[in-house]
Amino acid sequence: MSLSSKKGKIRGKKKGLSKRKGSTGSSGSHGSADLKIPTDKKHKAKAIQEAIRSDPPDIANLRRLAISDGGLLRDDLRRKAWPKLMNVNVFEIPPKPANIKAHRDYRQVVLDVERSMRRFPTNMKEEQRLRLQDQLVDIILRVLVRHPELHYYQGYHDICVTFLLVVGEDLAFAIMDKLSEYHLRDFMDESMDRTRHILGYLMPIVGKAHPELREFLERSDVGTIFALSWLITWYGHVLTDIRHIVRLYDFFLACHPLMPIYLAAQIVLYRSEDILRVDCEMTMVHHTLSRLPEDLPFEHLVSRAGDLFIQYPPSMLAKEAELEFLSSTTISCYEDFEMATNQKPDTVLRRRRRFGNGTAQNGDVKTVQLRKPTNLALKFAVWAISASLGAAALAVVNVVNEWF
């Protein structure tokens, strides 16, 4: 069978999605995948609005716009776009339960929220901040009561507060409800075993792009604990500028759940000169890594993290990271998210890398040259893009092998 006929059959299976009022409803078959991203903010904002208003919403283009330089630009656009990216039906948000104070984690949530003052604008009136902190407690407990199998962890509130400040209480709950089932699921186990599994990807990614740096880090015995707070708070706890935080959230919501660990790897790669300059000793290396500079070039880091994901997808790194795909609930459940929403975020990254749309300019920014992808890497990239990391993997790999 020819390649074109195979692709035709695959495309045919994606048609016929039913429309549902208030839901995302489409992965975006609007012919927009290869269009250039507008370079000026005015035209880009218009493109974002058009993708949102399209019937059904043009999710593929919305993802491209969220990933590209500047992300979704403004909070008023994020309020409309973020729910679409997470397939949230804004007309069917469950009401607040009456028994949230009886939850096992209630007291810990309250304590953490009371200590979260630094996450609110410094010029905010105390009365408004206290009201928002009450809403933050409610958001967290609404998710936990709705999903008794989930366990609260310290740092979860740092993600919740970002959504609260941008989209308000009800939408923040609805988005966190979805994220907790998929992107954050591994962090919400009773133990940290699966969180350590996710951290296990960090060194293999760094090693693929910069073997010398990986060898130095491993010789120092620094481990990966320095990146824990980056990962489990989606960088909300370690960055001080809300503009940088929401820009990263644009990127994470538009991509695979493992993208935060790829960004962590890219940050380490970007800082390679600083790291290799210090003594190869655990405390010195940990001190250097655990303090994120305020002037990180986030657009460059986002662009390069996406390149790392495509060149070294999770499927390629799992064995080296001593992981099994299904040991990660976040990864294995991502298939459910893709099937339920008919969204394939990784396709956007591949097309973006191929056509160069919305890529940050390197300029004088320090960079680590990625190795040229091999045919094997390309096969794995297509596999990661064509399907999630669940039960359909073998069938998809067989198709990819036929294509190549």
Stockholm file with secondary structure:
# STOCKHOLM 1.0

chainA/1-404         MSLSSKKGKIRGKKKGLSKRKGSTGSSGSHGSADLKIPTDKKHKAKAIQEAIRSDPPDIANLRRLAISDGGLLRDDLRRKAWPKLMNVNVFEIPPKPANIKAHRDYRQVVLDVERSMRRFPTNMKEEQRLRLQDQLVDIILRVLVRHPELHYYQGYHDICVTFLLVVGEDLAFAIMDKLSEYHLRDFMDESMDRTRHILGYLMPIVGKAHPELREFLERSDVGTIFALSWLITWYGHVLTDIRHIVRLYDFFLACHPLMPIYLAAQIVLYRSEDILRVDCEMTMVHHTLSRLPEDLPFEHLVSRAGDLFIQYPPSMLAKEAELEFLSSTTISCYEDFEMATNQKPDTVLRRRRRFGNGTAQNGDVKTVQLRKPTNLALKFAVWAISASLGAAALAVVNVVNEWF
#=GR chainA/1-404 SS CCHHHHHHHHHHHTCCCCCCTTSCCCSCCSSCTTSCCCSSHHHHHHHHHHHHHSSSCCHHHHHHHHHSTTTTCSHHHHHHHHHHHTTCCTTCCCCCCSCGGGSTTHHHHHHHHHTCGGGSCTTSCHHHHHHHHHHHHHHHHHHHHHCTTCCCCTTHHHHHHHHHHHHCHHHHHHHHHHHHHTTTGGGGSSSSHHHHHHHTTHHHHHHHHCHHHHHHHHHHTCCSGGGHHHHHTTTTTTCCCHHHHHHHHHHHHTSCTTHHHHHHHHHHHHTHHHHHHSCSCHHHHHHHHHSCCTTCCHHHHHHHHHHHHHHSCHHHHTTTTTCCGGGCHHHHHHHHHHHHHTCCHHHHHHHHHHHTTTCCCCTTCCCCCCCCCCHHHHHHHHHHHHSCSSTTHHHHHHHHHHHC
#=GC SS_cons         CCHHHHHHHHHHHTCCCCCCTTSCCCSCCSSCTTSCCCSSHHHHHHHHHHHHHSSSCCHHHHHHHHHSTTTTCSHHHHHHHHHHHTTCCTTCCCCCCSCGGGSTTHHHHHHHHHTCGGGSCTTSCHHHHHHHHHHHHHHHHHHHHHCTTCCCCTTHHHHHHHHHHHHCHHHHHHHHHHHHHTTTGGGGSSSSHHHHHHHTTHHHHHHHHCHHHHHHHHHHTCCSGGGHHHHHTTTTTTCCCHHHHHHHHHHHHTSCTTHHHHHHHHHHHHTHHHHHHSCSCHHHHHHHHHSCCTTCCHHHHHHHHHHHHHHSCHHHHTTTTTCCGGGCHHHHHHHHHHHHHTCCHHHHHHHHHHHTTTCCCCTTCCCCCCCCCCHHHHHHHHHHHHSCSSTTHHHHHHHHHHHC
//
